[in-house]
Structures are given as structure tokens and as C-alpha cells.
Amino acid sequence: TVERELRARLAAVVLEGAEPDARTSALVALVHATGMHPQAFPGLPKKQVDPRMAEIADGHWAGVSVREAIRNLQAAITTVTVVTVLSVVP
């Protein structure tokens, strides 16, 4: 299946040190930026996969953009939540 192929590609790159192609690098950057390590590598501690994922994400052109977009989204959600709470609580 597609999921199995993606998981195999991620494992090869992150766990076995294979050289990622551009698409895999972008996927790793996205997984890393969103903190979805547990979903991508169930049963493995973050400290085992995080350094390699950070290395790949930092070396990929989309890594910085993805992280910035995620941070901006989180800031927007936080702002909306705070404004909503302040407008509802008497």
C-alpha cells in the first residue's frame, strides 16, 4: 500500500541513514515540524528519531518554511482561543 511504502521510505531515511529525495525530505520536514514523530514511528522514542529528522528538515528548502507556517498557524489558533475566552467570560 501507499502507507507501507511511505513508512518504509521514512524508516530508510531516518533510521537507516539513506539519502532522502526531495519529496521524502519535505515529508520528514512536515512530520518534524508538526511533532508527529509518534504517528510516523510508533513505539520509538522521539530522541531516537528527532536528531536525524531535524538534520533532514534543516537541510531541505521547505523545512524552514514549514516550521514557520506551523508556528504562524499555532499563533493564530492561540489568538482566536484567547479572544474567544475573553469575550465569553464575564
Backbone as a printed PyTorch tensor [residue, N CA C, xyz], in Angstrom:
tensor([[[  0.8360,  -1.1880,   0.0000],
         [  0.0000,   0.0000,   0.0000],
         [  0.8790,   1.2490,   0.0000]],

        [[  0.2580,   2.3760,  -0.2550],
         [  0.9900,   3.6430,  -0.2600],
         [  1.5360,   3.9450,   1.1310]],

        [[  0.7210,   3.7010,   2.1490],
         [  1.1740,   3.9580,   3.5210],
         [  2.4010,   3.1180,   3.8600]],

        [[  2.3750,   1.8670,   3.4890],
         [  3.5070,   0.9810,   3.7700],
         [  4.7680,   1.4770,   3.0670]],

        [[  4.6180,   1.9150,   1.8200],
         [  5.7610,   2.4370,   1.0660],
         [  6.3220,   3.7040,   1.7170]],

        [[  5.4370,   4.5990,   2.1510],
         [  5.8890,   5.8260,   2.8150],
         [  6.6070,   5.5170,   4.1240]],

        [[  6.0380,   4.6080,   4.8970],
         [  6.6800,   4.2350,   6.1610],
         [  8.0470,   3.5940,   5.9230]],

        [[  8.1450,   2.7770,   4.8940],
         [  9.4260,   2.1480,   4.5650],
         [ 10.4480,   3.1970,   4.1370]],

        [[ 10.0000,   4.1650,   3.3380],
         [ 10.8960,   5.2340,   2.8840],
         [ 11.3510,   6.0850,   4.0710]],

        [[ 10.4140,   6.4310,   4.9600],
         [ 10.7780,   7.2060,   6.1500],
         [ 11.7650,   6.4420,   7.0270]],

        [[ 11.5130,   5.1600,   7.2280],
         [ 12.4130,   4.3450,   8.0510],
         [ 13.8010,   4.2700,   7.4320]],

        [[ 13.8670,   4.0870,   6.1290],
         [ 15.1640,   4.0020,   5.4560],
         [ 15.9570,   5.2920,   5.6400]],

        [[ 15.2770,   6.4070,   5.5110],
         [ 15.9510,   7.7050,   5.5910],
         [ 16.2910,   8.0760,   7.0320]],

        [[ 15.3260,   7.9440,   7.9280],
         [ 15.5160,   8.4090,   9.3000],
         [ 16.2770,   7.3980,  10.1560]],

        [[ 15.9490,   6.1290,  10.0330],
         [ 16.5480,   5.1230,  10.9110],
         [ 17.8080,   4.4830,  10.3410]],

        [[ 17.8710,   4.3770,   9.0150],
         [ 18.9940,   3.6780,   8.3980],
         [ 19.9850,   4.6150,   7.7230]],

        [[ 19.6770,   5.9110,   7.6860],
         [ 20.6150,   6.8860,   7.1380],
         [ 20.6540,   6.9970,   5.6300]],

        [[ 19.6470,   6.4620,   4.9440],
         [ 19.6090,   6.5830,   3.4830],
         [ 19.4660,   8.0520,   3.0950]],

        [[ 19.9260,   8.3800,   1.9070],
         [ 19.8300,   9.7530,   1.4080],
         [ 18.4050,  10.0230,   0.9300]],

        [[ 17.7450,  11.0520,   1.4680],
         [ 16.3600,  11.3180,   1.0680],
         [ 16.2770,  12.0610,  -0.2640]],

        [[ 15.2360,  11.7570,  -1.0350],
         [ 14.9640,  12.5670,  -2.2170],
         [ 14.1860,  13.7990,  -1.7540]],

        [[ 13.8730,  14.6970,  -2.6840],
         [ 13.2170,  15.9590,  -2.3230],
         [ 11.8540,  15.7300,  -1.6710]],

        [[ 11.0900,  14.7950,  -2.1930],
         [  9.7500,  14.5380,  -1.6470],
         [  9.8250,  13.9610,  -0.2370]],

        [[ 10.7460,  13.0430,  -0.0260],
         [ 10.8960,  12.4520,   1.3020],
         [ 11.4080,  13.4940,   2.2910]],

        [[ 12.3190,  14.3490,   1.8460],
         [ 12.8050,  15.4290,   2.7100],
         [ 11.6700,  16.3440,   3.1320]],

        [[ 10.7980,  16.6800,   2.1950],
         [  9.6570,  17.5380,   2.5160],
         [  8.7270,  16.8520,   3.5080]],

        [[  8.5050,  15.5600,   3.3320],
         [  7.6540,  14.8060,   4.2560],
         [  8.2750,  14.7620,   5.6490]],

        [[  9.5730,  14.5140,   5.7160],
         [ 10.2650,  14.4920,   7.0060],
         [ 10.1630,  15.8670,   7.6680]],

        [[ 10.3470,  16.9300,   6.8930],
         [ 10.2440,  18.2890,   7.4370],
         [  8.8550,  18.5430,   8.0040]],

        [[  7.8410,  18.0760,   7.3190],
         [  6.4620,  18.2560,   7.7810],
         [  6.1940,  17.4560,   9.0560]],

        [[  6.6180,  16.2050,   9.0770],
         [  6.4320,  15.3600,  10.2690],
         [  7.1800,  15.9670,  11.4540]],

        [[  8.3830,  16.4370,  11.2010],
         [  9.2000,  17.0270,  12.2650],
         [  8.5670,  18.3200,  12.7870]],

        [[  8.1400,  19.1900,  11.8850],
         [  7.5760,  20.4850,  12.2840],
         [  6.2660,  20.3390,  13.0420]],

        [[  5.5010,  19.3200,  12.7190],
         [  4.2060,  19.1280,  13.3790],
         [  4.2920,  18.2460,  14.6180]],

        [[  5.4760,  17.7140,  14.8950],
         [  5.6370,  16.8680,  16.0750],
         [  4.9230,  15.5370,  15.9630]],

        [[  4.8020,  15.0340,  14.7560],
         [  4.0730,  13.7750,  14.5530],
         [  5.0030,  12.5600,  14.5550]],

        [[  6.0830,  12.6550,  15.3120],
         [  7.0190,  11.5370,  15.4300],
         [  6.3260,  10.2500,  15.8700]],

        [[  5.4570,  10.3220,  16.8990],
         [  4.8180,   9.0800,  17.3630],
         [  3.9550,   8.4040,  16.3030]],

        [[  3.3310,   9.1880,  15.4390],
         [  2.4990,   8.6030,  14.3910],
         [  3.3560,   8.0220,  13.2660]],

        [[  4.4540,   8.6730,  12.9730],
         [  5.3220,   8.1990,  11.8920],
         [  6.1820,   7.0170,  12.3360]],

        [[  6.5800,   7.0290,  13.6090],
         [  7.4440,   5.9770,  14.1420],
         [  6.8790,   5.4630,  15.4610]],

        [[  5.7450,   4.7670,  15.4020],
         [  5.1190,   4.2910,  16.6370],
         [  6.0480,   3.3510,  17.4060]],

        [[  6.0930,   3.5670,  18.7000],
         [  6.9020,   2.7050,  19.5460],
         [  8.3480,   3.1380,  19.6940]],

        [[  8.7790,   4.1240,  18.9080],
         [ 10.1520,   4.6020,  19.0240],
         [ 10.1640,   5.9230,  19.7850]],

        [[ 11.1220,   6.0880,  20.6880],
         [ 11.1860,   7.3560,  21.4170],
         [ 11.6030,   8.4980,  20.4890]],

        [[ 11.0840,   9.6760,  20.7860],
         [ 11.3820,  10.8560,  19.9720],
         [ 12.8890,  11.0850,  19.8640]],

        [[ 13.6130,  10.8620,  20.9700],
         [ 15.0520,  11.1210,  20.9610],
         [ 15.7980,  10.2200,  19.9780]],

        [[ 15.1840,   9.1260,  19.5850],
         [ 15.8270,   8.2290,  18.6250],
         [ 15.6840,   8.7380,  17.1890]],

        [[ 14.5940,   9.4190,  16.8820],
         [ 14.3530,   9.8590,  15.5050],
         [ 14.5260,  11.3610,  15.3140]],

        [[ 14.4070,  12.1310,  16.3860],
         [ 14.4210,  13.5880,  16.2700],
         [ 15.7100,  14.1630,  15.6800]],

        [[ 16.8920,  13.7320,  16.1130],
         [ 18.1050,  14.3430,  15.5610],
         [ 18.2260,  14.1880,  14.0400]],

        [[ 17.9470,  13.0110,  13.5280],
         [ 18.0460,  12.7910,  12.0790],
         [ 16.9560,  13.5690,  11.3420]],

        [[ 15.7560,  13.6090,  11.9130],
         [ 14.6850,  14.3660,  11.2760],
         [ 15.0280,  15.8520,  11.2460]],

        [[ 15.5990,  16.3620,  12.3190],
         [ 15.9970,  17.7730,  12.3600],
         [ 17.0750,  18.0520,  11.3160]],

        [[ 18.0160,  17.1540,  11.1940],
         [ 19.0890,  17.3050,  10.2000],
         [ 18.5180,  17.3760,   8.7860]],

        [[ 17.5980,  16.4860,   8.4830],
         [ 16.9800,  16.4660,   7.1490],
         [ 16.1460,  17.7260,   6.9360]],

        [[ 15.3280,  18.0810,   7.9290],
         [ 14.4550,  19.2550,   7.8070],
         [ 15.2670,  20.5340,   7.6470]],

        [[ 16.3500,  20.6540,   8.4010],
         [ 17.1760,  21.8590,   8.3190],
         [ 17.8900,  21.9690,   6.9810]],

        [[ 18.1560,  20.8280,   6.3640],
         [ 18.8490,  20.8360,   5.0850],
         [ 17.9330,  20.9350,   3.8860]],

        [[ 16.6360,  20.9370,   4.0930],
         [ 15.6870,  20.9730,   2.9780],
         [ 15.1030,  22.3630,   2.8560]],

        [[ 14.9470,  22.8330,   1.6480],
         [ 14.4500,  24.1960,   1.4130],
         [ 13.0910,  24.4440,   2.0530]],

        [[ 12.2580,  23.4260,   2.1510],
         [ 10.9130,  23.6150,   2.7020],
         [ 10.8920,  23.5450,   4.2220]],

        [[ 11.9500,  23.0370,   4.8220],
         [ 11.9560,  22.8400,   6.2700],
         [ 11.6700,  24.1070,   7.0500]],

        [[ 12.3700,  25.1770,   6.7210],
         [ 12.1850,  26.4450,   7.4200],
         [ 10.7900,  26.9940,   7.1560]],

        [[ 10.3500,  26.9320,   5.9250],
         [  9.0200,  27.4430,   5.5690],
         [  7.9170,  26.6650,   6.2710]],

        [[  8.0740,  25.3580,   6.3310],
         [  7.0670,  24.5240,   7.0000],
         [  7.0020,  24.8720,   8.4820]],

        [[  8.1500,  24.9650,   9.1300],
         [  8.1690,  25.3050,  10.5580],
         [  7.5360,  26.6740,  10.8060]],

        [[  7.8700,  27.6470,   9.9540],
         [  7.3130,  28.9870,  10.1120],
         [  5.7940,  28.9790,   9.9160]],

        [[  5.3290,  28.2480,   8.9260],
         [  3.8850,  28.1720,   8.6830],
         [  3.1650,  27.5250,   9.8600]],

        [[  3.7420,  26.4690,  10.4150],
         [  3.1390,  25.7930,  11.5700],
         [  3.1030,  26.7430,  12.7670]],

        [[  4.1970,  27.4600,  13.0140],
         [  4.2240,  28.4140,  14.1290],
         [  3.1790,  29.5080,  13.9480]],

        [[  3.0640,  30.0210,  12.7240],
         [  2.0630,  31.0590,  12.4570],
         [  0.6490,  30.5380,  12.6920]],

        [[  0.4000,  29.3160,  12.2650],
         [ -0.9150,  28.7150,  12.4790],
         [ -1.1970,  28.5400,  13.9660]],

        [[ -0.2080,  28.0620,  14.7070],
         [ -0.3810,  27.8880,  16.1480],
         [ -0.6360,  29.2300,  16.8340]],

        [[  0.0690,  30.2700,  16.4080],
         [ -0.1330,  31.6010,  16.9860],
         [ -1.5410,  32.1060,  16.6910]],

        [[ -2.0160,  31.8770,  15.4810],
         [ -3.3660,  32.3090,  15.1130],
         [ -4.4190,  31.5710,  15.9350]],

        [[ -4.2380,  30.2800,  16.1100],
         [ -5.1880,  29.4880,  16.9030],
         [ -5.1860,  29.9570,  18.3540]],

        [[ -4.0060,  30.2200,  18.8900],
         [ -3.9050,  30.7130,  20.2630],
         [ -4.6170,  32.0530,  20.4070]],

        [[ -4.4000,  32.9420,  19.4520],
         [ -5.0430,  34.2580,  19.4890],
         [ -6.5610,  34.1350,  19.4600]],

        [[ -7.0670,  33.3180,  18.5620],
         [ -8.5170,  33.1180,  18.4640],
         [ -9.0660,  32.5350,  19.7620]],

        [[ -8.3590,  31.5900,  20.3390],
         [ -8.8020,  30.9720,  21.5910],
         [ -8.8570,  31.9980,  22.7190]],

        [[ -7.8080,  32.7980,  22.8490],
         [ -7.7630,  33.8070,  23.9090],
         [ -8.8740,  34.8340,  23.7270]],

        [[ -9.0450,  35.3250,  22.5130],
         [-10.0940,  36.3150,  22.2440],
         [-11.4730,  35.7300,  22.5380]],

        [[-11.6830,  34.4930,  22.1540],
         [-12.9710,  33.8390,  22.4150],
         [-13.2310,  33.7130,  23.9090]],

        [[-12.2450,  33.2630,  24.6430],
         [-12.4010,  33.1000,  26.0920],
         [-12.6530,  34.4530,  26.7520]],

        [[-11.9030,  35.4650,  26.3550],
         [-12.0720,  36.7860,  26.9590],
         [-13.4310,  37.4020,  26.6450]],

        [[-13.9740,  37.0720,  25.4890],
         [-15.2680,  37.6530,  25.1280],
         [-16.4400,  36.8860,  25.7460]],

        [[-16.2150,  35.6630,  26.1830],
         [-17.2770,  34.8360,  26.7580],
         [-17.2960,  34.9280,  28.2810]],

        [[-16.1330,  34.9730,  28.8880],
         [-16.0340,  35.0050,  30.3480],
         [-16.3990,  36.4060,  30.8370]],

        [[-17.3610,  36.5010,  31.7630],
         [-17.7930,  37.8310,  32.2450],
         [-16.7600,  38.5040,  33.1190]]])
